[in-house]
Amino acid sequence: MKESKYKSYDDLPLFLNAELVAQVLGIAPSSSYELMRENGFPVLKIGNRMVVPKEKFIQWVEANTKGGGR
């Protein structure tokens, strides 16, 4: 697994693109594109571009980890 260069959610920009999602999660960019196409992932489509609002991304991570109450 790749190591994220981000150590805190505070370091993230307001919107994340597929490359940033991949870096934060420590996954390949192709995997982040697949993730962004899944139902339930908080993606915002602007024309052909897909971005993820930082706050929604944080909520998704917390909801989809063992400590998130699922």
C-alpha positions as a printed NumPy array, in Angstrom:
array([[  0.   ,   0.   ,   0.   ],
       [  1.232,   3.501,  -0.777],
       [  1.707,   5.869,   2.129],
       [ -0.374,   9.035,   2.169],
       [  1.518,  12.319,   2.204],
       [ -1.395,  13.86 ,   4.102],
       [ -1.178,  13.499,   7.866],
       [ -4.33 ,  15.451,   8.777],
       [ -7.681,  16.256,   7.217],
       [ -6.779,  19.909,   7.784],
       [ -4.104,  19.595,   5.072],
       [ -6.667,  18.716,   2.397],
       [ -8.113,  21.243,  -0.053],
       [-11.881,  21.941,  -0.059],
       [-12.384,  19.634,  -3.063],
       [-10.444,  16.492,  -3.951],
       [ -9.953,  15.132,  -7.449],
       [ -9.301,  11.456,  -8.232],
       [ -5.544,  11.894,  -7.873],
       [ -5.897,  13.39 ,  -4.387],
       [ -8.395,  10.715,  -3.314],
       [ -5.825,   8.119,  -4.395],
       [ -3.021,   9.854,  -2.485],
       [ -5.067,  10.232,   0.706],
       [ -6.29 ,   6.639,   0.698],
       [ -2.961,   5.226,  -0.451],
       [ -4.472,   3.544,  -3.512],
       [ -3.789,   3.613,  -7.238],
       [ -5.4  ,   6.414,  -9.262],
       [ -7.35 ,   3.822, -11.281],
       [ -8.846,   2.513,  -8.032],
       [ -9.895,   5.996,  -6.985],
       [-11.73 ,   6.453, -10.307],
       [-13.577,   3.178,  -9.682],
       [-14.416,   4.292,  -6.146],
       [-15.725,   7.639,  -7.379],
       [-18.161,   5.806,  -9.657],
       [-19.632,   3.664,  -6.862],
       [-23.064,   4.409,  -5.432],
       [-22.809,   6.076,  -2.05 ],
       [-19.472,   7.767,  -2.67 ],
       [-19.888,  11.555,  -2.288],
       [-18.826,  12.72 ,  -5.729],
       [-19.87 ,  16.002,  -7.301],
       [-19.988,  16.007, -11.095],
       [-19.19 ,  19.295, -12.817],
       [-19.417,  18.715, -16.537],
       [-17.023,  15.845, -17.223],
       [-15.085,  16.491, -14.037],
       [-15.607,  14.644, -10.76 ],
       [-14.601,  16.159,  -7.424],
       [-15.262,  15.209,  -3.827],
       [-16.106,  17.825,  -1.188],
       [-13.632,  17.532,   1.695],
       [-16.277,  17.358,   4.44 ],
       [-18.302,  14.679,   2.609],
       [-15.109,  12.688,   2.011],
       [-14.279,  12.78 ,   5.727],
       [-17.817,  11.632,   6.581],
       [-17.569,   8.798,   4.032],
       [-14.225,   7.623,   5.44 ],
       [-15.574,   7.649,   9.005],
       [-18.76 ,   5.815,   7.983],
       [-16.828,   3.174,   6.051],
       [-14.208,   2.298,   8.646],
       [-14.625,  -0.108,  11.549],
       [-14.929,   2.727,  14.044],
       [-17.667,   4.416,  12.025],
       [-20.575,   2.538,  13.542],
       [-21.376,   0.302,  10.558]])
